[in-house]
């Protein structure tokens, strides 16, 4: 709207990429019970933003997901810690630059 005539290229929907997403085996009773316990444990917990640092709820989620998918917990912990270290970016509204 600010630059009439300028076209933006939007990402294209490619459903083929969905075939590579790993999902837990929900026919495995132990996996389902583990995920249910995770949900019951964290259902009432507040989830802070990543910029606020490590939190117990994300540790619990990551452990449950790594167990359900057979992933290495250390690998997933490393990914979570990278997100916590990302610089915080604060968006400003139009003409609010200070």
Number of C-alpha atoms within 10 A of each C-alpha: 5 5 6 6 7 7 7 6 5 6 6 6 7 7 7 7 8 8 7 7 6 8 9 15 12 12 8 10 9 12 18 15 13 16 19 13 13 18 16 11 13 16 11 9 11 10 13 13 10 18 13 11 12 16 14 13 19 16 15 14 16 20 20 21 21 17 16 20 13 10 14 12 15 12 10 16 15 11 11 17 13 11 13 17 13 10 9 10 7 5 8 9 6 6 6 7 7 4
